[in-house]
Amino acid sequence: MSTSVFLKSRCVHGDMRVTNSNISHAAFVVALRLALTRSTRCFPDLFAGSSDSQADEQRRRCWLPATRHEDDAMDVLRAIAARRAVRDYTDAPVSRESIHELIDAAIQAPSARNRQPWSFAVLHDRDRIAGYAESARQWLLEHHREELGELAPMLEPPGYSLFHHAPALVIILATDDSTQSAEDCCLAAQNLMLAARKKNLGTCWIGLARPWLNVPATKDELGLPAHYPVVAPIIVGHPKHWPDAHERNPPEINWIEG
Ligand SMILES: Cc1cc2nc3c(=O)[nH]c(=O)nc-3n(C[C@H](O)[C@H](O)[C@H](O)COP(=O)(O)O)c2cc1C
C-alpha cells in the first residue's frame, strides 16, 4: 500500500521549464537558482547528501515523493478499509524514524488557508505512558464520573489502561484555538492513522484522555505549550492482531436536487 497519493499535488512548483531565449542572462540565473531550490524540496532523493544541516533535513522531510500511479490511489482505499482501532500491542517499540514518517504524512493534510495549525508531541516510553494512563483514569473518575455514563464501569478496575499499554503516544495539538484549527488537526490525525496502517502499525485515537491532557498541570508535566489545545491523542504500536471491522451503518444521504 502507498500513501503517496496524498502527496500528488505537492510538486507542481517543481515544474521548472526555464529557457534563456526570452529572458536575460541574469534573470535566467535567478530563475535557475529558484528552480533548483524548489527541486531540492520536491525531489529530495536526488539531492540527498547535498547538505547535512538539521534545518535542511527538516525541510527535506516536508516533501514526500509524489506519484501518479493509479495503483497508489487504490492503495489508499485499501488502507482506509483495513485501518482499525487497535487496543492490543506487542512488546516491540516503535522507532523514532517510524513516528517521524507518520508525522511527515500527517502534515500533508489540507488545512484552512494552508495555515497548518498543528503541533506534535511524542511520548515513546511505555512505562511513562502506562503511568499517565493511570493518572488520567483516576482523574476522569474523580472529575467526570457522571459524564462518563456507561463508560464509568469500564474505567473502574485499577488495571484498566486508558492507553491500552501502547508503546508510543502521539499528541496532536492545535497551535491556536481559531475556527477550523481543530478540524485541520483531525485531518492530520487521519493521515497519520492511515500512514500507520500502511506501515503495519496500529493506532487508536484516545478521546477519553483529551480532557486530562488539557488540564494545565498535565500540560506542565508533559511540557506541552499551555496555549495549544490538545485535539488528538493517538496511541501507536505493533498490533498483536488486526481486529475485525465494525459494521458501518448505511450512510444517510440527502441528494439535493431540483
Ligand atoms: C474522536 C475519537 C475518540 C475515540 N476515543 C477512544 C477512546 O477514548 N478509547 C478507545 O479505546 N477508543 C477510542 N476511539 C476509537 C473508536 O472507538 C473506534 O474508532 C470505533 O469503535 C470504530 O472502530 P474502528 O476504528 O476499528 O473502525 C475513538 C475514536 C475517535 C474517532
Ligand as a Chemical Component Dictionary entry (heavy atoms), coordinates in Angstrom:
data_LIG
# 
_chem_comp.id                   LIG 
_chem_comp.type                 NON-POLYMER 
_chem_comp.pdbx_formal_charge   0 
_chem_comp.three_letter_code    LIG 
# 
loop_
_chem_comp_atom.comp_id 
_chem_comp_atom.atom_id 
_chem_comp_atom.alt_atom_id 
_chem_comp_atom.type_symbol 
_chem_comp_atom.charge 
_chem_comp_atom.model_Cartn_x 
_chem_comp_atom.model_Cartn_y 
_chem_comp_atom.model_Cartn_z 
_chem_comp_atom.pdbx_ordinal 
LIG C1  C1  C 0 -12.722 11.067 18.328 1  
LIG C2  C2  C 0 -12.496 9.630  18.723 2  
LIG C3  C3  C 0 -12.342 9.300  20.067 3  
LIG C4  C4  C 0 -12.076 7.970  20.429 4  
LIG N1  N1  N 0 -11.816 7.690  21.752 5  
LIG C5  C5  C 0 -11.464 6.432  22.102 6  
LIG C6  C6  C 0 -11.056 6.157  23.448 7  
LIG O1  O1  O 0 -11.008 7.016  24.317 8  
LIG N2  N2  N 0 -10.682 4.887  23.755 9  
LIG C7  C7  C 0 -10.694 3.884  22.815 10 
LIG O2  O2  O 0 -10.331 2.771  23.158 11 
LIG N3  N3  N 0 -11.075 4.116  21.531 12 
LIG C8  C8  C 0 -11.454 5.369  21.152 13 
LIG N4  N4  N 0 -11.767 5.639  19.842 14 
LIG C9  C9  C 0 -11.782 4.559  18.839 15 
LIG C10 C10 C 0 -13.217 4.211  18.408 16 
LIG O3  O3  O 0 -13.846 3.514  19.446 17 
LIG C11 C11 C 0 -13.183 3.371  17.135 18 
LIG O4  O4  O 0 -12.611 4.153  16.100 19 
LIG C12 C12 C 0 -14.580 2.919  16.703 20 
LIG O5  O5  O 0 -15.075 1.966  17.601 21 
LIG C13 C13 C 0 -14.605 2.289  15.301 22 
LIG O6  O6  O 0 -13.702 1.212  15.211 23 
LIG P1  P1  P 0 -12.565 1.197  14.076 24 
LIG O7  O7  O 0 -11.719 2.430  14.290 25 
LIG O8  O8  O 0 -11.790 -0.064 14.302 26 
LIG O9  O9  O 0 -13.240 1.226  12.753 27 
LIG C14 C14 C 0 -12.029 6.947  19.448 28 
LIG C15 C15 C 0 -12.195 7.301  18.109 29 
LIG C16 C16 C 0 -12.407 8.607  17.742 30 
LIG C17 C17 C 0 -12.539 8.947  16.277 31 
# 
loop_
_chem_comp_bond.comp_id 
_chem_comp_bond.atom_id_1 
_chem_comp_bond.atom_id_2 
_chem_comp_bond.value_order 
_chem_comp_bond.pdbx_ordinal 
LIG C1  C2  SING 1  
LIG C2  C3  SING 2  
LIG C2  C16 DOUB 3  
LIG C3  C4  DOUB 4  
LIG C4  N1  SING 5  
LIG C4  C14 SING 6  
LIG N1  C5  DOUB 7  
LIG C5  C6  SING 8  
LIG C5  C8  SING 9  
LIG C6  O1  DOUB 10 
LIG C6  N2  SING 11 
LIG N2  C7  SING 12 
LIG C7  O2  DOUB 13 
LIG C7  N3  SING 14 
LIG N3  C8  DOUB 15 
LIG C8  N4  SING 16 
LIG N4  C9  SING 17 
LIG N4  C14 SING 18 
LIG C9  C10 SING 19 
LIG C10 O3  SING 20 
LIG C10 C11 SING 21 
LIG C11 O4  SING 22 
LIG C11 C12 SING 23 
LIG C12 O5  SING 24 
LIG C12 C13 SING 25 
LIG C13 O6  SING 26 
LIG O6  P1  SING 27 
LIG P1  O7  DOUB 28 
LIG P1  O8  SING 29 
LIG P1  O9  SING 30 
LIG C14 C15 DOUB 31 
LIG C15 C16 SING 32 
LIG C16 C17 SING 33 
# 
